[in-house]
Every structure is written in C-alpha cells, then in structure tokens.
C-alpha cells in the first residue's frame, strides 16, 4: 500500500512537472515572438532616426 501511494505521488508529481514544462514552452514561444517584433520596431526606428539626422544635416547646410 505504501509503495503504491508513493508511485501515485511520483506519477502525479511527474505529470505536474510535464504540465509546467508545456506551460513554460508556450510562454517562451510567446516571449520570443514579442522580442522579435520589438527588435523589428527598434531597427525600423533606428533607420528612421538616421534618415531624420541626415535630413537635419542637409537643412543645416543650406
């Protein structure tokens, strides 16, 4: 009886850990997508900033 309860607890714990792994993998995937989107926005803003600085220098030179 004790061994059976121990096996049951161990199996339940393993199931909980597997569920946690699945949850963390899904969260990680979501965070990676958000990071990629933010990196793209950062890169776009950097390009826009360079263009604006070049335009500003052109206007100053006139």
Protein Blocks (a to p, Z undefined) as FASTA:
>chain_A
ZZmmmmmmmmmmmmmmmmmmmmmmmmmmmmmmmmmmmmmmmmmmmmmmmmmmmmmmmmmm
ZZ
